[in-house]
Amino acid sequence: MRILTVSNWFPFPPNNGARTRTFHLLREIGRRHVLDLAAIYQSESDLEHLDEVRAFCRRVAAFPSHDFQPESMARWKTFLSGEPRSFAARFSPDLQRTSIRWSGEEDYDAVVAISLGSAPYAADLDIPFKVLDQHNVESRVLKRQWENERGAGRKFRFAPTWIKAQRYERRLAEKFDLISLVSDDEMALMKRLIGKSGGQQFMVAPNGVDAGLLDYPRSVKDPDVVLFSGAVTYRPNYEAVRWLCNEIMPRVRMKLPSVRLRVTGGYGGVDVSAFGTNVEFTGYVDDIRPVVASASVLATPITSGGGTRVKILEAMALGTPVVSTTFGAEGLHLRNGIDVLLGDTTEKISESIIKIIQDGGLSAEIARAAEATVGSRFRWTEIAENFEQAIVAYSKRRLR
């Protein structure tokens, strides 16, 4: 097949959840089909990796991202529009022009839009089969943000945002023939959002891990390190780290005074001094494997956002026990007390962290079960191959 992919995530380096997913899915398509990629890059340094992407893409065009500034005066231009401001602000005319031009020059069999942010560039192209890979249901993320807002005034002002996003997401998704989502929960939500009239096919393509993580040499655990993996520039991560620093870790240190929190990922523009002194911010780490493998526990007290957390699966694959909120592990169908320890209160999460650090037998038992679960259900090789095969099968059925 000849396939055009439009993505608002540049697939290399695969150093966060969205880019990792994009990389593995597209690499599998590119192995078996002629693949062209028009994408947004997140940093000028991404352009240093064009050769890595050309290894599985026939041609690549990349354009700079546009940051969303909520307080920009341009917000008034989209107030009455049906398109949410965050989407309008990030729209790339260059990416749109390239997608249209390439679709006119090439007789593509299918177009794949990577995440909802890429859907507007692909939805109206004259290509017979359209695929939307949803990293999460965006309107659900915004609705949960609205639910978590404090104060009646902020809730009232934010309500139109998620309602508009829901309508916008429905209108876009209805233009695609196949929609892939990261979990059964998100697939059920998208089916309810679209309804029965669209005739779309749906599939689950979960997030996964590189099988090489399962073979990574196991490290001696540092009993004094609790790890949080993720950039605090992303609001759900910021909220989780704030909870860890202000409430959870003080309770842990009442029992284990020497334990410290280590946070990996970007923090540019964030005042990390507000988190106190008992936390170490490493910034972006080139190789996260030794950092995760040597930590005593990965703490993921996430309460907002969407999708499924690659950071949890990576820790499980590397033999590091995970303590998470129920929401943080949502969609992964992990077994509480076997694969992971779950809790939704400060007391429960802090108690679980203490248990993992103090009880070496429990830590090893959870690590073994978690590795087995990842190995059987969450390998990128199988996930990406199933995604590619679904595109082939559903496109043939659709075009008969």
C-alpha positions in Angstrom: 0.0 0.0 0.0 1.0 3.6 -0.4 0.2 5.4 2.8 0.4 9.1 3.8 0.8 9.9 7.5 0.2 13.3 9.0 1.5 13.7 12.6 1.8 16.5 15.1 4.4 14.5 16.8 7.8 14.0 15.2 8.6 10.3 15.8 12.3 10.6 16.7 13.8 10.5 19.2 11.1 8.5 20.9 11.6 10.2 24.3 8.1 10.7 25.5 4.9 8.6 25.4 3.4 10.3 22.3 6.6 10.2 20.3 7.3 6.6 21.3 3.9 5.5 20.1 4.3 7.4 16.9 7.7 5.9 16.2 6.7 2.3 16.8 3.5 2.4 14.8 5.0 4.2 11.8 8.2 2.1 11.7 6.0 -1.0 11.4 4.0 0.5 8.6 7.2 1.7 6.8 8.7 -1.8 6.9 5.8 -3.2 4.9 4.5 -0.3 2.8 5.5 2.9 1.0 5.1 5.5 3.7 5.3 9.3 3.4 5.4 11.5 6.5 4.4 15.1 7.0 4.9 16.1 10.6 5.3 18.8 13.2 8.6 18.8 15.0 8.9 19.8 18.7 12.4 21.1 18.7 15.1 22.2 16.2 17.2 19.3 17.4 14.6 16.9 16.0 15.8 17.8 12.5 19.1 16.1 13.4 17.2 12.8 13.2 15.8 13.0 9.8 17.9 10.0 8.6 16.5 7.8 11.4 13.0 8.6 10.2 13.9 8.2 6.5 14.9 4.7 7.4 11.2 3.8 7.3 9.7 6.7 5.4 10.2 7.3 1.6 10.0 11.1 2.1 9.7 13.3 5.2 8.6 16.9 5.5 8.8 18.6 9.0 7.5 21.9 10.2 7.9 23.8 13.5 5.3 23.6 16.2 3.2 26.6 17.3 2.9 27.1 21.0 -0.6 27.6 22.4 -0.8 30.8 24.5 -4.2 30.9 26.3 -4.0 34.6 27.1 -3.1 35.7 23.6 -5.3 38.4 22.1 -6.0 36.0 19.2 -8.3 34.0 21.5 -11.1 36.4 20.6 -10.9 35.3 17.0 -11.9 31.8 17.9 -14.4 32.5 20.7 -17.3 32.0 18.4 -15.7 29.4 16.2 -16.6 25.7 16.5 -12.9 24.9 16.7 -11.3 24.9 20.2 -8.7 27.7 20.6 -5.8 25.3 21.4 -6.3 23.5 18.1 -6.6 26.8 16.1 -3.5 28.3 17.7 -1.4 25.2 16.9 -2.6 24.9 13.3 0.2 24.7 10.7 -0.6 26.1 7.2 2.7 24.6 5.9 1.6 21.1 7.1 -1.8 21.6 5.5 -0.4 22.7 2.2 2.1 19.8 2.0 -0.6 17.2 2.8 -2.9 18.6 0.1 0.0 18.8 -2.4 1.3 15.3 -1.7 -2.2 13.8 -1.9 -2.7 15.4 -5.3 0.7 14.1 -6.6 0.4 10.5 -5.3 -2.4 8.0 -5.6 -2.4 7.0 -1.9 -4.4 4.0 -0.7 -4.7 5.4 2.9 -3.9 8.3 5.1 -3.1 7.9 8.9 -3.6 10.9 11.2 -1.6 10.5 14.4 -3.7 12.0 17.2 -6.6 14.3 17.0 -4.4 17.3 16.5 -3.4 15.9 13.1 -7.0 15.0 12.1 -7.8 18.3 10.4 -5.0 17.9 7.9 -6.2 14.4 6.9 -10.0 14.5 7.3 -10.8 16.1 3.9 -8.0 14.7 1.7 -9.1 12.9 -1.4 -7.7 9.5 -0.2 -10.1 6.5 -0.1 -9.3 5.2 3.4 -8.7 7.3 6.5 -7.3 6.2 9.8 -7.2 8.2 13.1 -4.9 7.0 15.9 -6.2 8.6 19.1 -3.6 8.9 21.8 -6.5 9.8 24.1 -10.0 11.1 23.8 -9.2 14.8 24.0 -12.6 16.0 25.1 -12.5 13.6 28.0 -9.2 15.1 29.1 -10.7 18.6 29.0 -13.9 17.5 30.8 -11.9 16.0 33.6 -9.9 19.2 33.8 -13.2 21.1 34.2 -14.3 18.6 36.9 -11.1 19.3 38.8 -11.3 23.1 38.6 -11.8 24.7 41.9 -14.2 27.6 42.3 -17.6 28.1 40.7 -16.2 30.9 38.5 -13.5 28.9 36.9 -15.8 25.9 36.4 -18.3 28.2 34.7 -15.7 29.7 32.4 -14.2 26.4 31.5 -17.4 24.5 30.8 -17.8 25.8 27.2 -14.2 24.6 26.4 -14.8 20.9 26.9 -18.3 21.1 25.4 -16.9 22.7 22.2 -14.1 20.2 22.2 -16.5 17.3 22.4 -18.5 18.5 19.4 -15.3 19.3 17.4 -13.9 15.8 18.2 -17.1 14.1 17.1 -17.2 16.0 13.8 -13.6 15.2 13.0 -13.7 11.5 14.0 -16.8 10.9 11.9 -14.7 11.5 8.8 -12.4 8.6 9.5 -13.0 4.9 8.5 -10.9 3.3 11.2 -10.2 4.7 14.7 -7.6 3.2 17.0 -7.5 3.9 20.7 -5.2 2.9 23.5 -7.6 1.0 25.7 -11.0 -0.6 25.9 -12.3 2.2 28.1 -11.3 4.9 25.5 -12.7 2.9 22.7 -16.1 2.6 24.5 -16.0 6.3 25.1 -15.3 7.2 21.5 -18.1 4.8 20.3 -20.5 6.6 22.6 -19.3 10.0 21.4 -19.8 9.2 17.7 -22.9 7.0 18.0 -24.0 4.3 15.6 -24.5 6.4 12.5 -21.0 6.8 11.4 -20.1 3.3 10.3 -16.6 3.5 11.6 -14.4 0.6 12.6 -12.7 0.7 16.0 -9.7 -1.1 17.4 -7.5 -1.1 20.5 -3.8 -0.5 19.9 -2.5 -0.2 23.4 0.7 1.6 24.4 3.6 -0.7 24.9 7.3 -1.1 25.5 10.4 -2.1 23.5 11.0 -5.7 24.2 14.7 -4.9 24.9 13.6 -3.3 28.2 12.7 -6.8 29.5 16.3 -7.9 28.9 17.9 -4.9 30.4 20.3 -5.8 33.2 18.7 -5.5 36.6 20.2 -3.0 39.0 20.5 -3.0 42.7 17.6 -1.0 44.1 18.4 2.3 45.9 16.1 2.2 48.9 16.3 5.9 49.3 14.9 6.8 45.8 11.3 7.2 44.9 11.0 8.1 41.2 8.5 10.1 39.3 9.1 10.0 35.5 7.6 12.8 33.4 8.0 16.5 32.5 6.4 18.9 35.0 5.7 21.2 32.1 2.7 18.9 31.4 -0.1 19.9 33.8 -1.1 16.4 35.0 2.5 15.7 35.9 2.9 19.0 37.6 -0.2 18.2 39.8 1.1 14.7 40.6 4.6 16.0 41.7 3.0 18.8 43.8 0.9 16.1 45.6 4.0 14.0 46.1 6.1 16.8 47.5 3.4 18.5 49.6 1.6 15.5 51.1 2.8 12.0 50.1 6.5 12.2 50.6 6.3 14.0 54.0 4.3 11.0 55.3 6.8 8.5 53.8 9.7 10.4 55.4 8.0 10.1 58.8 8.8 6.4 58.6 11.8 6.5 56.3 13.6 9.8 56.9 16.4 9.3 54.3 14.1 8.7 51.3 14.1 11.3 48.6 12.0 12.0 45.5 13.7 12.1 42.1 11.8 13.6 39.1 13.0 13.1 35.5 11.8 15.1 32.5 11.8 18.7 31.4 11.0 21.5 33.8 11.8 24.6 31.7 9.8 27.6 32.7 8.5 25.9 35.9 9.4 27.3 39.3 10.6 24.1 40.8 11.6 25.9 44.0 8.0 25.8 44.9 8.2 22.0 45.4 10.7 22.3 48.3 14.2 21.0 48.9 13.6 17.3 49.3 13.2 16.7 45.6 15.8 16.3 42.8 14.9 17.4 39.3 17.2 15.7 36.8 15.9 17.4 33.7 15.7 15.3 30.5 17.8 12.1 30.7 19.3 10.7 27.6 19.0 7.1 28.8 16.2 6.6 31.3 16.7 2.9 31.8 19.4 3.0 34.5 17.5 5.7 36.4 14.2 3.7 36.4 15.9 0.3 37.0 17.8 1.5 40.1 14.8 3.3 41.8 13.1 1.4 44.6 9.6 2.4 43.3 8.0 4.5 40.6 5.2 6.7 42.0 2.5 7.8 39.6 -0.2 9.7 41.5 -1.8 11.0 38.3 -5.4 12.4 38.7 -5.9 14.1 35.3 -5.0 13.7 31.6 -5.9 10.8 29.3 -4.6 7.8 27.5 -2.4 5.2 29.2 0.9 5.8 30.8 4.0 4.4 29.0 6.0 5.3 32.1 4.2 2.7 34.1 4.8 0.0 31.5 8.5 0.9 31.1 9.0 0.7 34.9 7.3 -2.7 35.0 9.5 -4.0 32.1 12.6 -2.8 34.0 11.7 -4.6 37.2 10.7 -1.5 39.2 7.5 -1.8 41.3 4.8 0.8 40.6 2.5 2.6 43.0 -0.2 4.5 41.2 -3.6 6.0 41.5 -6.5 4.0 40.0 -6.8 6.8 37.4 -3.0 6.7 36.6 -3.2 3.0 35.7 -6.6 3.3 34.0 -7.0 1.3 30.8 -4.0 -1.0 31.5 -6.1 -3.6 33.4 -3.4 -4.3 35.9 -4.0 -6.4 39.0 -3.9 -4.5 42.2 -1.6 -6.1 44.7 -0.1 -8.4 42.0 1.2 -6.2 39.1 1.0 -2.8 40.9 -0.2 -1.2 44.1 -3.1 1.2 43.7 -4.4 3.9 45.9 -6.3 7.1 45.7 -5.6 8.9 48.9 -2.4 10.3 50.4 -2.5 7.7 53.2 -2.9 4.7 50.8 -0.2 5.9 48.4 2.4 6.7 51.1 1.7 3.4 52.9 2.2 1.5 49.6 5.5 3.3 48.9 6.7 2.4 52.4 5.7 -1.2 52.0 7.6 -1.6 48.7 10.8 -0.1 50.2 10.6 -2.0 53.5 9.5 -5.4 52.2 12.0 -6.8 49.7 9.9 -9.9 49.2 6.9 -8.0 48.2 8.9 -5.7 45.9 10.4 -8.7 44.1 7.1 -10.5 43.8 5.4 -7.5 42.2 8.3 -6.9 39.9 8.2 -10.5 38.6 4.4 -10.4 38.0 4.7 -7.0 36.3 7.4 -8.1 34.0 5.4 -11.2 33.0 2.3 -9.0 32.3 4.3 -6.6 30.1 5.9 -9.4 28.2 2.6 -11.1 27.4 0.5 -8.1 26.6 2.5 -4.9 25.9 5.3 -5.5 23.4 5.5 -2.8 20.7 6.4 -5.4 18.1 3.1 -7.2 18.3 1.0 -4.0 18.9 2.4 -2.3 15.8 2.0 -5.3 13.7 -1.6 -5.7 14.7 -2.1 -2.0 13.8 -0.6 -2.4 10.4 -2.6 -5.5 9.7 -5.8 -3.8 10.7 -5.2 -1.0 8.2 -4.7 -3.5 5.4 -7.7 -5.7 6.3 -10.2 -2.9 7.0 -9.1 -0.9 3.9 -9.7 -3.9 1.6 -13.1 -4.5 3.2 -14.0 -0.8 3.0 -12.9 -0.4 -0.7 -14.6 -3.5 -2.1 
